[in-house]
Structure formats: structure tokens, C-alpha cells
Amino acid sequence: MQITAGPLLQVINSPDDLKKLSRKQLHQVCDELRQYIVDVVSVHGGHFAASLGVVELSVALHYIYNTPYDQLVWDVGHQAYGHKILTGRRDNFPTNRKYKGLSGFPKRSESVYDTFGVGHSSTSISAALGMAMAAKYKGENRKAVAVIGDGSMTAGMAFEAMNHAGVADSDVLIILNDNCMSIDPNVGALKEYLTDISTSPTYNKVRDEIWNLMGKLPIGKNFTRDMAGKLEASVKNVVTKSSNLFEALQIRYFGPIDGHNITKLVDTLQDLKKIPGPKLLHIITVKGKGYSLAEKDQTKWHAPGLFDKVTGEIYKKKIDAPQPPKYQDVFGHTMIELAEANDKVMGVTPAMPSGSSLKFMMEKMPHRAFDVGICEQHAVTLSAGLATQGLRVFCNIYSSFMQRAYDQVVHDVAIQKLPVVFCLDRAGLVGEDGPTHHGCYDIPYMRCIPNLVVSAPMNEQELRNLMYTAQLENNHYPFVIRYPRGEGTMPEWRTPLEEVTIGKGRKLKDGADVAILSFGHPGNFAQAAIRELRTQGMDPAHYDLRFVKPIDEDLLHEAFSKYNKIVTVEDGTVVGGFGSAILEFMNKNNYQAEVKILGIPDRLVEHGSPKELHRECEYDAQGIADAVRELMKDKVTASVLHG
């Protein structure tokens, strides 16, 4: 389907082209840009509502600032589609998030306009401050702007950066995009605080009157600019709490203003360019602006998939038979089962209740399941605190987000041997979100920590049983359960809950000559490979280890005693992961075998569908079969030669 941009947008191939337009034409540019995003995302998919909410801001920033010389940093990057389209990527935008196409996030290697690679939240202020400090040191008159949402502002890193910005004496502008949303509705005291600022009629009325008055007063020896600044600050102190946070950090606060008023945005940004030092502009926007359904249900339309832009119908896969559920939903429903049977079970997630499906428990048991905002470190240590009081806490964090709380896992949980259950969602290759979201590294970074149990289910039944085992009173260890994004393998998944012996795997199939050792969901790829290989006269054995720590040494002794050719399969990095654990066992026990390790290679894997990426990394069914055939090639050749 050919998608055509509007007449003004068609001729904007860079911000320089945008600057040639009159201010009156910017309204039309915004309309065309918003429509183009709707047209492309409805047909090709991607994040949706966030970029619609900052169309006017995207246009205003590139209209006023001299990008890419001036540095523009987008927090997270869900909202950067308009930015990409305005900076020379309009015609390639339909490839967004597709294999070998544009990244769904700003990416330095993709464009000089993408000044900082993002994907995780709350990094923009630190990055922009670093750029501003570098400009000052080098004597360059370049500006640095960070665009951060109120959801990302909840993370500790944002406050750390503002704390430094206030004393760094560098020219940085923080734009707080306040829409009361991240992916799910924002939570916490900061949300209430920003709401107080943006809705206070007293503050807004008096602020406008004072600003108008200041514009009419004579600025001379009897009324200095410094006096005007003090008057403005006094007004803020009297009628709002804003000075207690941003201005207390020595960051000048401006706003709130309507983030969808392009004229006001352009005028304000033009004025702020002339004001040196750290400053914050507070804008109020609507996530999904301009598409009514997205405005009404912002969580659903964060990344809806393909849809009919006219009717709003979100297209579903045509299903001829019962389909397996997503691992995330199995987790969410199993949490309720466990909590109903055990009043010590609690749930914690950092800002991903919908993505992780903890929302089911939050709706049914709001006093026992908590969204703590974008605060992974806090989520882990909060869980540790709850665990000291005898509670069984399931802390659900995406694998790549858990990297942000690694110190807390070591210091606050493992050293104290607290039985927190870490459910690492989105483990392995997640698909279109790409390298910022792939869960590549949790096997190595978890299995090296003392006192941890590290496990992975091969299917939904195994996930349920591992969750059940982790919350039993006889488990005294922190317990990691990693599982992938998306569908499992069992349409009939509501199986009875059974305890699993910690550190014990299972032999799924005996065989000859070669053994496949799998960890987690890729065991299903191994089973498909075995079915193919058996049609070709090969008969591999298959062991599902279940645990990488403690690893099932009895099962491994059996495998290495019987087979001298081994294939290991995991959906994690091959450096220090499950395959490395197998090699460590082999070396420790003086076995001799030819071992082929399959998994995520030691390089950054870009975005694409999971199927495409599994194929690229060669640990899908075909890759496993190819590895077995390679190990067996001498025997196959001899068999052919001898008829």
C-alpha cells in the first residue's frame, strides 16, 4: 500500500526545509505529520499514541533549534516518530521496526539527528547535561535539550541529573512532557504534584497577571531584571509548590503551557533560547492527540499493532484452533491462584502492570500488588524489605530493565539471602524493540551471584510449577524465573500446580550419538529439530535442564557418559551463559566431548520479528538441526560411503 505524505511534509527532507516555512504554515505541517504517523503505523505497526502527543513539540523544536548542531535528546524514544520523519527519514519510515529497517528508537548510527541512543527511560537529562557541559568546556555555542515524560521523571536517575544540573552552570533545557502516562497511567506522589501545578487556577491566573504586569513595568535603574526575577519567584512561592522541587534544585521553572499550541511553543522556545543556565519547561499534552480512540484508551493504543484507521478496529490473527496464551498472561493468572492459596504472596512491578500482566492481580487484590513507577532499583529493594517480614514477593521486571537494578539484586537480596522471586519477563530476543530491549544477558549476570536459583520454563506448565515452587516455605533462596515475550506452546495450560525439585532437570528423549541440552523455551525448537532429524536417520537425545543454577549434575553426568557430541541451546548470550555452564561442568569433571553452543552471538542483534532473529542467530529448529548434522557429518558420510 502506497502511503503519501501531505504537500508540505513531502518537501521537508531536513529541519532546514522546515525553517523555510512561515509560522502560519506550521499548523498544516502538524496536521500532515500527525496524519502520516496514523497512516503508516496503522498499516505497518509500531508505537503509536506517544508520538501523536508530541507532534507540535517535534515541529517546534526543529523549527527553533539548529539541529543537529544543537543537541536534542528524546527520553525512551517511543515519541520520536515525528522527529524521525522531519529529519530525512520520511520515505523510509514504513520500514520502522522491521527487519533491516529503521529502528523504533533514536539511534546514533542511524542519523546525526539522533544524538543519543535510547530505549530505557530517564536517561535524557543526564545525557543532555553531559552535552551541555562539553559545549561549555569546548567553547561552543550549542544548545542541549532533553525531552522527558512525567513517567520517566519518576526514576531516580532523572532526579540525580537535575540535582547536578542545578549546580553545573551549563545551558541545558529540560522539557517536561506531562500527559499523566508512561505506558500505563503514572503513579506516585510526583504525578499528584505535577497535577497540582498544572491545574491550580490560582497559580495560573496570578502567574499570567504578574507576567503581563512585568511586561508593562519600566525596566531601569529602579526596577532591575534581578528584581523582576525575584518578583516572579515570590509569586511561585506564594501560589504553588513548584519552587519546592525544580527551583529548589536551582533549575528555573517555566509553564505549564499547552503543548498542542504550536504558536505558543515556538514563541516560548525562542524566548528560552536566550536564557542561559539550567531551565525546565513544563508542557501539558494528551497522549494519542488527534486520534480520538487513542486519546480515550492510551494504554491500549500505546502500541496497538495493525488497525483500520477509520473504524479503529485492531486486526487480530485469524485463528482456526485454540492458541497457546502468552507467558505474560500465564504469569498474571497464576499469581492470582497462588495469592488466593497463600496470603503471603505479593506482587511488584516497575511501571509495567499491563505488559507483565500483573494488572490482573492489581485489579483483584490492589492491596497485594503494586506498580511502583519507573523505578527498578526501588522495586527490588522494596521487595527485599517485604521479604524480611516473611512475605513471598514476586518482583516482575523485564530482563533488560533488570540490568538497572543489578546492585540491588546483589547487595539487598542475594547477600541477605532473602527469598524474593524475580520473574524476568521478555528474556531472550524480544523482536521489533531491538537491542535496547533484548533480554540477552540475565543468564550470565544472575548465575554468577551466590545464593540465587536461576531457572527457565520450557512451557506454560513449567512456568506455573516454577512459580509454585518458588513461593513454598521450604524455599529459602532468591529465585529467578526467566521466560520470553509472547506465546508459549500449550493451549490447555491450566494444569495442576506441582512442586519442582530445585536443581533438577528432565530427560525428554533418549537417543544415539548426540545429545541436545536446552534451557527454557528453546527446548521447543530442539523438539522440532529432532522431529526433522529423525526423518533423516538421526536420533538425538534431548535434556531439558530447567535450572542453570544449581545445575543438574546427575543429568549431566549421564549425558557426558553416554554422548561425546553435545549441542547446547539457550535464548541468551553465548558468553558466560548456559552453554558456558556446561563447558565448566565438562572441564571440572574431566569429560571429553565435542560441544556446540547455540544462542545469542557476542554482538548486538538488531530488531526484527522473533522468528527472523532466531533464524539469524541460528538457534531456531533449523539452526539446531544444522548443528547436529555438522557434528554428525563424519558418521553420515561414512554411512553413505558404505551403502
MARPA-817019 format. One line per field, with one value per residue (C-alpha): residue in three letters; x, y, z. Coordinates in Angstrom, 1 decimal, decimal comma. Layout:
<rs>
aa: [ALA_...]
c1: [X_...]
c2: [Y_...]
c3: [Z_...]
</rs>
This chain:
<rs>
aa: [MET_GLN_ILE_THR_ALA_GLY_PRO_LEU_LEU_GLN_VAL_ILE_ASN_SER_PRO_ASP_ASP_LEU_LYS_LYS_LEU_SER_ARG_LYS_GLN_LEU_HIS_GLN_VAL_CYS_ASP_GLU_LEU_ARG_GLN_TYR_ILE_VAL_ASP_VAL_VAL_SER_VAL_HIS_GLY_GLY_HIS_PHE_ALA_ALA_SER_LEU_GLY_VAL_VAL_GLU_LEU_SER_VAL_ALA_LEU_HIS_TYR_ILE_TYR_ASN_THR_PRO_TYR_ASP_GLN_LEU_VAL_TRP_ASP_VAL_GLY_HIS_GLN_ALA_TYR_GLY_HIS_LYS_ILE_LEU_THR_GLY_ARG_ARG_ASP_ASN_PHE_PRO_THR_ASN_ARG_LYS_TYR_LYS_GLY_LEU_SER_GLY_PHE_PRO_LYS_ARG_SER_GLU_SER_VAL_TYR_ASP_THR_PHE_GLY_VAL_GLY_HIS_SER_SER_THR_SER_ILE_SER_ALA_ALA_LEU_GLY_MET_ALA_MET_ALA_ALA_LYS_TYR_LYS_GLY_GLU_ASN_ARG_LYS_ALA_VAL_ALA_VAL_ILE_GLY_ASP_GLY_SER_MET_THR_ALA_GLY_MET_ALA_PHE_GLU_ALA_MET_ASN_HIS_ALA_GLY_VAL_ALA_ASP_SER_ASP_VAL_LEU_ILE_ILE_LEU_ASN_ASP_ASN_CYS_MET_SER_ILE_ASP_PRO_ASN_VAL_GLY_ALA_LEU_LYS_GLU_TYR_LEU_THR_ASP_ILE_SER_THR_SER_PRO_THR_TYR_ASN_LYS_VAL_ARG_ASP_GLU_ILE_TRP_ASN_LEU_MET_GLY_LYS_LEU_PRO_ILE_GLY_LYS_ASN_PHE_THR_ARG_ASP_MET_ALA_GLY_LYS_LEU_GLU_ALA_SER_VAL_LYS_ASN_VAL_VAL_THR_LYS_SER_SER_ASN_LEU_PHE_GLU_ALA_LEU_GLN_ILE_ARG_TYR_PHE_GLY_PRO_ILE_ASP_GLY_HIS_ASN_ILE_THR_LYS_LEU_VAL_ASP_THR_LEU_GLN_ASP_LEU_LYS_LYS_ILE_PRO_GLY_PRO_LYS_LEU_LEU_HIS_ILE_ILE_THR_VAL_LYS_GLY_LYS_GLY_TYR_SER_LEU_ALA_GLU_LYS_ASP_GLN_THR_LYS_TRP_HIS_ALA_PRO_GLY_LEU_PHE_ASP_LYS_VAL_THR_GLY_GLU_ILE_TYR_LYS_LYS_LYS_ILE_ASP_ALA_PRO_GLN_PRO_PRO_LYS_TYR_GLN_ASP_VAL_PHE_GLY_HIS_THR_MET_ILE_GLU_LEU_ALA_GLU_ALA_ASN_ASP_LYS_VAL_MET_GLY_VAL_THR_PRO_ALA_MET_PRO_SER_GLY_SER_SER_LEU_LYS_PHE_MET_MET_GLU_LYS_MET_PRO_HIS_ARG_ALA_PHE_ASP_VAL_GLY_ILE_CYS_GLU_GLN_HIS_ALA_VAL_THR_LEU_SER_ALA_GLY_LEU_ALA_THR_GLN_GLY_LEU_ARG_VAL_PHE_CYS_ASN_ILE_TYR_SER_SER_PHE_MET_GLN_ARG_ALA_TYR_ASP_GLN_VAL_VAL_HIS_ASP_VAL_ALA_ILE_GLN_LYS_LEU_PRO_VAL_VAL_PHE_CYS_LEU_ASP_ARG_ALA_GLY_LEU_VAL_GLY_GLU_ASP_GLY_PRO_THR_HIS_HIS_GLY_CYS_TYR_ASP_ILE_PRO_TYR_MET_ARG_CYS_ILE_PRO_ASN_LEU_VAL_VAL_SER_ALA_PRO_MET_ASN_GLU_GLN_GLU_LEU_ARG_ASN_LEU_MET_TYR_THR_ALA_GLN_LEU_GLU_ASN_ASN_HIS_TYR_PRO_PHE_VAL_ILE_ARG_TYR_PRO_ARG_GLY_GLU_GLY_THR_MET_PRO_GLU_TRP_ARG_THR_PRO_LEU_GLU_GLU_VAL_THR_ILE_GLY_LYS_GLY_ARG_LYS_LEU_LYS_ASP_GLY_ALA_ASP_VAL_ALA_ILE_LEU_SER_PHE_GLY_HIS_PRO_GLY_ASN_PHE_ALA_GLN_ALA_ALA_ILE_ARG_GLU_LEU_ARG_THR_GLN_GLY_MET_ASP_PRO_ALA_HIS_TYR_ASP_LEU_ARG_PHE_VAL_LYS_PRO_ILE_ASP_GLU_ASP_LEU_LEU_HIS_GLU_ALA_PHE_SER_LYS_TYR_ASN_LYS_ILE_VAL_THR_VAL_GLU_ASP_GLY_THR_VAL_VAL_GLY_GLY_PHE_GLY_SER_ALA_ILE_LEU_GLU_PHE_MET_ASN_LYS_ASN_ASN_TYR_GLN_ALA_GLU_VAL_LYS_ILE_LEU_GLY_ILE_PRO_ASP_ARG_LEU_VAL_GLU_HIS_GLY_SER_PRO_LYS_GLU_LEU_HIS_ARG_GLU_CYS_GLU_TYR_ASP_ALA_GLN_GLY_ILE_ALA_ASP_ALA_VAL_ARG_GLU_LEU_MET_LYS_ASP_LYS_VAL_THR_ALA_SER_VAL_LEU_HIS_GLY]
c1: [0,0_1,4_1,3_1,7_2,7_0,8_2,1_4,1_5,5_6,6_9,1_10,6_13,7_15,5_14,9_16,4_13,4_11,0_12,6_11,8_8,1_6,1_4,8_1,3_2,2_3,3_-0,3_-0,7_2,7_1,5_-1,8_0,1_2,7_0,1_-1,9_1,2_2,1_-1,5_-1,4_2,0_1,5_-2,0_-0,6_2,9_2,6_4,7_4,3_1,5_0,0_3,2_4,4_0,9_1,2_4,4_3,7_3,6_6,7_8,6_7,9_8,6_11,9_13,3_11,9_13,6_16,8_19,7_19,6_21,8_24,4_22,0_21,6_18,1_17,7_14,4_13,8_12,9_12,2_8,6_7,6_10,3_8,5_7,7_11,4_12,5_10,1_11,3_14,9_15,2_13,6_10,1_10,2_11,9_9,5_7,3_10,3_10,2_10,9_11,0_14,0_16,8_14,7_14,6_14,9_11,9_14,0_16,6_19,9_23,2_24,3_21,1_21,2_23,2_19,9_19,7_22,2_21,8_20,6_17,7_15,1_15,2_13,7_15,1_18,5_17,8_18,6_22,0_22,9_21,8_23,6_26,8_26,4_25,9_28,9_31,0_29,9_30,8_34,2_34,9_33,6_30,8_27,5_25,4_22,2_21,2_17,6_16,2_12,5_11,3_7,9_6,3_6,5_10,3_10,7_9,7_13,0_15,8_18,3_16,2_16,5_20,2_20,6_18,6_20,4_23,7_22,2_21,3_24,9_26,7_26,1_25,5_23,0_20,5_16,7_14,6_11,2_8,8_6,1_3,3_0,5_-0,1_1,0_4,0_2,7_0,2_-1,2_1,5_1,5_3,1_3,4_5,2_2,1_-0,1_2,5_2,5_-1,3_-1,3_0,9_-1,0_-4,5_-4,0_-6,3_-4,8_-1,3_-2,1_-4,2_-1,8_1,2_-0,4_-1,3_2,2_3,9_1,6_2,4_6,1_5,9_4,4_6,8_9,7_13,0_15,5_17,8_14,8_13,4_16,2_15,9_17,1_14,1_11,8_13,2_12,7_9,1_8,4_9,9_7,9_4,7_5,6_6,4_3,0_0,6_2,2_4,6_6,6_9,6_9,9_11,1_12,6_13,6_14,9_17,3_18,2_16,5_14,3_10,8_8,5_5,0_2,8_1,8_-0,4_1,9_-0,5_-0,4_2,3_2,4_2,9_5,5_7,5_7,4_8,3_11,2_12,5_12,5_14,1_17,0_18,1_18,0_21,3_21,7_19,5_15,8_12,7_9,7_6,5_4,1_0,7_-0,1_-2,5_-1,1_-2,7_-3,7_-5,6_-6,8_-9,9_-9,7_-6,1_-6,9_-9,6_-7,6_-4,0_-2,6_-4,4_-3,1_0,5_1,4_-1,8_-0,5_-2,2_-5,6_-8,2_-7,5_-11,1_-13,0_-10,3_-10,6_-7,4_-6,7_-6,5_-4,8_-7,2_-7,4_-8,6_-7,7_-7,1_-3,9_-1,5_-1,5_1,3_3,7_2,9_-0,8_0,1_2,2_-0,6_-3,4_-1,1_-0,2_-3,9_-4,1_-1,0_-2,2_-5,6_-4,0_-1,1_-1,8_1,9_2,2_2,7_3,4_5,6_6,4_8,1_5,6_4,7_1,5_-0,1_3,0_3,8_0,1_0,4_-2,6_-4,9_-3,8_-3,7_-7,4_-8,5_-6,1_-5,0_-3,6_-1,2_0,1_1,9_3,1_6,0_6,6_9,8_12,0_13,6_16,1_13,3_11,2_14,0_14,8_11,1_10,6_13,6_12,0_8,7_10,6_12,3_8,8_8,1_6,2_6,7_7,2_7,2_9,1_8,3_10,8_11,7_15,1_16,8_15,3_16,6_20,1_19,3_18,8_21,8_23,4_20,2_19,9_23,4_23,5_19,9_18,7_21,4_23,8_20,9_19,6_16,0_13,6_12,4_11,1_12,4_10,2_12,3_9,8_11,0_14,0_15,8_15,2_12,1_11,7_10,9_12,0_15,6_18,9_17,7_15,0_16,5_17,0_20,4_22,4_20,4_21,7_25,4_24,7_22,4_24,2_27,4_25,7_25,9_22,6_20,5_18,4_18,2_15,6_13,7_10,5_10,1_6,3_3,4_3,0_6,7_6,3_3,4_5,2_8,4_6,3_4,5_7,9_9,4_6,8_6,8_8,0_10,8_12,5_14,9_16,7_16,2_14,6_14,9_12,4_13,2_10,7_10,2_7,8_4,7_3,0_4,0_3,1_0,1_-3,5_-4,7_-2,3_-4,3_-2,6_-2,4_0,4_3,2_6,5_9,7_12,8_15,2_18,2_16,7_16,1_14,5_15,3_12,7_14,1_16,8_18,8_22,1_25,4_24,5_22,6_20,8_20,8_18,3_17,4_14,0_11,7_14,2_13,7_10,6_12,9_15,0_12,0_11,0_14,6_14,6_11,4_13,2_16,4_14,6_13,3_16,9_18,1_19,5_18,2_19,4_18,7_17,1_17,6_15,7_17,9_15,3_17,9_21,3_21,9_22,1_22,6_21,6_24,9_23,4_21,7_24,9_27,0_24,5_24,7_28,5_29,0_26,8_27,4_30,6_28,8_26,7_24,6_23,5_20,6_19,6_18,0_20,7_24,3_26,7_29,3_29,1_25,6_24,0_26,5_29,4_28,0_28,0_31,6_32,6_31,0_32,8_36,1_35,6_34,8_37,4_35,0_36,0_33,2_32,7_30,3_28,5_26,9_23,9_22,3_22,6_26,0_28,6_27,4_24,4_21,4_19,2_15,4_13,1_10,4_11,4_11,3_13,6_16,1_16,1_16,9_19,7_21,2_20,9_19,2_15,8_14,8_16,7_19,8_19,7_19,3_22,1_24,4_23,5_24,2_27,5_28,5_27,3_28,8_31,6_29,1_26,7_29,5_30,7_27,1_26,7_30,1_29,3_25,8]
c2: [0,0_3,3_6,0_9,6_12,4_15,8_18,5_20,4_17,3_16,0_18,8_18,6_16,5_18,1_20,8_23,3_22,8_23,2_26,5_27,9_27,7_30,6_30,2_30,1_27,0_25,1_24,3_22,5_20,7_19,4_18,2_16,4_14,9_13,6_12,1_10,5_8,8_7,4_6,2_4,4_2,9_1,6_-0,4_-1,2_-1,3_0,3_2,6_5,0_7,2_8,7_10,3_11,7_13,6_15,4_16,4_20,1_19,8_17,9_20,6_23,5_22,1_21,6_24,9_26,9_25,0_24,5_20,7_18,6_21,2_21,9_18,6_17,1_14,1_12,2_10,2_6,5_7,3_5,9_9,5_10,2_9,2_12,8_13,7_10,9_11,9_15,6_14,6_12,9_9,5_10,2_7,9_5,1_5,4_2,5_0,2_1,3_-1,6_-4,1_-6,4_-4,4_-1,3_1,9_1,4_2,1_4,3_7,1_5,5_7,3_5,1_5,8_9,6_12,6_14,0_11,1_12,5_9,7_6,1_5,4_2,7_2,7_5,6_8,5_9,0_12,2_14,8_13,2_12,8_16,4_17,8_16,0_17,5_21,0_20,6_19,5_22,5_24,9_23,2_23,4_27,0_26,0_27,9_24,9_24,2_21,0_20,0_16,9_15,9_13,7_12,5_12,7_8,9_8,9_11,7_9,3_7,4_8,2_8,8_11,9_13,4_12,7_14,5_17,5_17,7_18,0_20,3_22,9_23,4_22,6_26,1_24,7_25,7_22,9_22,9_20,2_19,9_18,0_16,4_16,0_13,7_11,6_8,5_6,3_3,0_2,6_5,5_7,1_6,5_8,2_11,5_13,2_12,7_14,4_17,2_17,9_17,8_20,4_22,7_22,3_22,6_25,3_28,1_30,5_29,9_30,1_33,3_35,1_34,0_35,4_38,6_39,1_38,3_40,8_43,4_42,8_43,4_46,8_47,9_50,2_48,3_50,8_51,6_51,4_48,1_45,7_42,4_40,8_42,4_41,0_37,6_37,8_39,0_36,0_33,7_35,2_34,6_31,0_30,6_32,0_30,3_27,0_24,3_24,3_26,2_23,5_21,0_22,3_25,8_24,4_22,4_25,8_24,9_27,8_26,6_27,9_26,8_24,9_25,7_23,9_21,5_21,4_25,2_25,3_29,1_29,3_26,6_28,3_31,7_30,1_28,1_31,2_33,1_30,2_30,0_33,4_32,5_30,9_28,1_25,2_25,6_23,4_24,0_22,2_21,4_19,7_17,2_14,4_11,1_10,0_13,5_13,8_10,2_10,0_6,3_6,7_9,7_7,7_4,5_5,5_2,2_0,1_2,4_2,7_0,0_-1,4_-3,4_-3,1_-1,4_0,2_3,9_4,8_2,4_1,8_-1,9_-3,6_-6,5_-9,9_-13,0_-15,4_-18,4_-21,8_-23,7_-22,9_-20,9_-21,0_-18,0_-15,5_-16,4_-13,0_-13,9_-17,3_-15,4_-12,9_-15,5_-17,9_-15,0_-14,8_-18,6_-18,5_-15,4_-17,0_-20,0_-18,2_-14,9_-14,1_-13,8_-10,2_-8,7_-5,8_-4,3_-1,1_0,6_-2,5_-3,8_-4,3_-5,6_-8,1_-8,9_-8,1_-5,9_-8,9_-9,2_-5,4_-5,3_-8,2_-7,6_-4,0_-4,2_-7,0_-6,0_-2,7_-0,6_1,5_3,6_3,5_2,6_-0,8_-0,3_0,7_-2,3_-4,7_-3,3_-2,7_-6,5_-7,2_-5,2_-7,0_-10,3_-9,5_-9,6_-13,1_-12,2_-14,0_-11,3_-11,8_-8,9_-8,9_-6,9_-7,2_-8,9_-5,8_-3,5_-5,7_-4,6_-1,3_-2,9_-5,3_-3,8_-4,2_-7,9_-8,5_-6,2_-6,2_-9,6_-12,2_-11,2_-11,3_-14,5_-13,1_-15,3_-12,7_-14,3_-12,4_-13,1_-11,9_-11,2_-10,6_-12,8_-13,6_-11,8_-9,7_-8,8_-5,4_-3,3_-4,3_-4,3_-1,9_-4,4_-7,8_-9,9_-11,3_-11,1_-12,2_-15,8_-14,8_-11,9_-13,9_-17,3_-15,7_-14,4_-16,7_-17,8_-17,4_-20,1_-19,4_-21,3_-21,1_-22,9_-24,7_-24,2_-22,8_-25,7_-25,4_-21,7_-22,4_-25,1_-23,0_-20,1_-22,5_-23,9_-20,5_-19,4_-22,5_-22,1_-24,7_-22,4_-20,2_-18,7_-15,8_-17,4_-16,3_-17,4_-16,2_-16,5_-15,0_-12,5_-13,9_-17,2_-20,5_-23,9_-25,2_-24,1_-26,1_-24,5_-24,5_-27,6_-28,6_-26,9_-29,2_-28,7_-29,0_-30,2_-27,3_-28,0_-31,0_-31,2_-33,9_-36,2_-35,8_-38,3_-40,9_-41,1_-42,1_-40,4_-36,8_-35,0_-31,7_-29,8_-27,0_-24,3_-22,7_-22,1_-23,0_-26,6_-26,4_-25,6_-28,6_-30,9_-29,6_-30,2_-33,7_-34,5_-33,3_-35,2_-38,5_-38,4_-38,2_-41,2_-39,3_-39,7_-37,1_-37,3_-34,3_-33,0_-30,0_-28,7_-26,3_-24,8_-23,3_-22,7_-25,1_-27,2_-30,9_-32,6_-36,1_-35,4_-34,0_-37,0_-39,2_-37,1_-36,8_-40,5_-41,6_-38,9_-37,4_-34,9_-32,2_-29,3_-26,6_-24,3_-21,1_-17,7_-15,7_-14,7_-17,5_-15,6_-16,9_-18,3_-21,8_-23,3_-21,9_-23,6_-26,9_-26,4_-25,6_-28,8_-30,8_-29,3_-29,8_-33,4_-34,2_-35,2_-35,1_-34,1_-32,0_-29,2_-26,8_-23,8_-22,2_-18,9_-15,2_-14,4_-12,0_-9,0_-6,6_-8,2_-5,6_-5,5_-7,8_-10,4_-13,0_-15,7_-13,6_-13,0_-16,7_-17,7_-15,0_-16,2_-19,9_-21,3_-22,0_-25,5_-25,2_-23,9_-26,8_-29,4_-27,9_-28,0_-31,7_-32,5_-30,8_-32,8_-36,0_-35,3_-37,9_-40,6_-39,5_-39,5_-43,0_-44,3_-43,0_-44,5_-47,9_-48,0]
c3: [0,0_-1,1_1,7_0,6_2,9_2,7_0,4_3,0_4,6_1,2_0,8_4,3_3,9_6,8_9,5_7,1_4,8_7,8_8,7_5,3_6,1_7,7_11,2_9,9_7,8_10,9_11,8_8,5_9,0_12,3_10,8_8,0_10,3_12,7_9,8_8,2_11,5_11,7_8,1_8,5_11,9_11,1_8,1_9,4_13,2_15,9_18,9_18,3_20,9_22,3_19,0_18,4_21,7_20,8_17,1_17,9_20,1_17,5_14,9_17,2_18,4_14,9_13,8_16,5_17,2_14,9_14,9_14,7_15,9_18,8_20,7_21,1_23,3_23,4_26,6_25,9_22,3_21,9_21,0_18,4_15,2_14,3_14,9_12,6_9,8_10,0_9,8_6,5_7,2_5,9_2,9_4,9_7,9_6,7_7,4_11,1_13,5_10,5_10,0_8,4_8,6_10,7_14,5_16,6_18,8_18,2_17,3_16,8_13,9_12,0_11,9_13,0_14,4_16,8_19,3_21,9_21,7_23,9_24,7_28,5_30,3_32,4_30,7_28,7_31,4_32,2_28,5_27,6_30,7_29,6_26,1_27,6_29,8_26,9_24,8_27,6_28,0_24,3_24,0_21,6_21,5_21,0_22,9_24,6_25,1_26,9_26,3_29,2_30,1_33,6_33,7_33,1_35,6_38,4_38,1_40,5_37,6_36,5_40,0_40,2_36,9_37,9_41,2_39,2_36,6_39,2_40,1_36,8_35,4_31,9_29,3_29,3_28,7_30,2_28,6_30,8_28,6_31,1_29,9_33,1_31,2_30,5_29,0_31,9_33,9_36,1_39,8_42,8_44,5_41,6_39,4_42,1_42,4_38,7_38,6_41,4_39,3_36,0_37,4_40,1_38,9_41,5_40,2_36,5_37,0_39,2_37,1_33,9_35,6_37,0_33,7_32,0_34,7_34,3_30,6_31,3_34,1_33,2_33,3_34,6_37,5_39,9_38,6_37,6_35,8_39,1_40,8_38,2_38,7_42,4_41,9_39,7_42,2_45,1_43,1_42,6_46,3_47,3_45,0_44,0_45,3_42,1_43,6_46,3_43,7_40,4_41,6_44,9_42,7_41,1_37,8_36,5_36,0_33,2_32,5_32,4_28,8_26,2_24,4_21,4_20,8_18,1_18,1_21,9_21,8_19,1_20,9_24,2_22,8_21,1_24,4_26,3_23,9_25,1_28,8_30,0_32,5_33,5_33,0_32,7_30,5_31,7_28,8_29,1_26,3_25,5_24,6_21,4_20,5_17,2_17,2_19,4_20,3_21,3_23,5_25,3_25,9_25,9_27,3_24,6_21,9_23,1_20,5_19,1_16,2_12,8_12,7_10,5_10,9_10,0_12,3_14,8_14,5_15,7_13,4_15,1_13,8_12,1_14,4_13,3_16,5_20,2_20,6_23,5_25,8_26,3_29,0_30,5_30,9_32,4_35,0_35,7_36,2_38,1_40,5_41,5_42,0_44,3_46,2_46,8_48,3_50,2_51,9_52,0_48,2_46,9_43,5_42,5_39,1_38,0_35,6_33,6_35,0_31,6_29,8_32,6_33,3_37,0_36,2_36,8_40,4_40,9_39,8_42,0_45,0_44,9_48,5_47,5_44,0_43,3_40,4_41,8_38,7_36,5_39,5_39,0_41,9_44,3_43,1_44,0_47,4_48,2_47,5_49,8_52,6_52,2_52,2_55,6_57,1_55,9_52,7_49,4_46,8_43,0_41,5_37,8_35,7_32,1_31,6_30,0_32,7_35,5_34,4_36,0_39,4_39,5_42,6_44,5_43,5_44,8_47,8_49,1_48,1_47,5_50,3_52,7_51,2_51,0_49,1_46,5_43,3_40,2_37,2_34,3_31,5_27,9_28,3_25,0_21,7_22,1_18,4_17,0_20,0_19,2_21,2_23,9_24,9_24,1_27,3_26,3_29,5_32,5_32,5_33,0_35,3_37,5_37,6_38,9_42,1_45,2_46,8_43,7_42,0_38,2_36,2_32,9_31,9_28,6_28,5_30,4_32,8_33,7_34,4_36,7_38,6_39,0_40,4_42,7_43,9_44,4_46,9_49,1_52,6_52,1_49,5_51,3_48,3_45,9_42,9_39,2_36,6_33,1_30,2_26,7_25,3_23,6_23,2_24,7_23,4_25,5_24,6_27,6_30,1_33,4_34,8_38,5_40,3_41,3_43,1_41,1_42,8_42,7_40,6_38,8_35,0_33,0_30,2_27,5_25,0_24,8_21,6_20,0_19,2_20,1_22,9_22,8_26,2_26,3_28,8_28,7_25,8_23,0_24,1_21,8_18,9_19,8_19,7_16,3_15,1_16,4_14,5_11,3_12,1_12,7_9,2_8,0_10,1_13,1_16,6_19,1_22,8_24,5_28,0_29,4_32,3_33,8_36,1_35,2_38,9_40,7_37,6_37,5_37,7_37,8_34,5_33,0_34,2_32,4_29,2_29,1_30,0_27,1_24,4_23,1_20,9_22,7_21,4_24,0_23,2_25,1_24,3_26,0_25,1_24,5_26,6_30,1_29,7_29,9_27,3_29,3_32,4_30,5_29,5_33,1_34,2_31,5_32,4_36,2_35,7_33,0_30,3_26,7_24,2_21,2_22,3_20,1_21,9_20,3_21,5_21,0_19,5_21,0_19,1_19,1_17,5_15,8_15,5_13,5_14,2_16,8_14,0_11,8_14,7_15,9_12,3_12,1_15,3_14,2_17,3_15,8_14,8_11,5_13,3_15,9_13,1_11,2_14,3_14,8_11,2_11,4_14,4_12,8_9,3_9,6_10,5_7,8_5,2_6,3_6,2_2,6_1,5_2,9_1,4]
</rs>
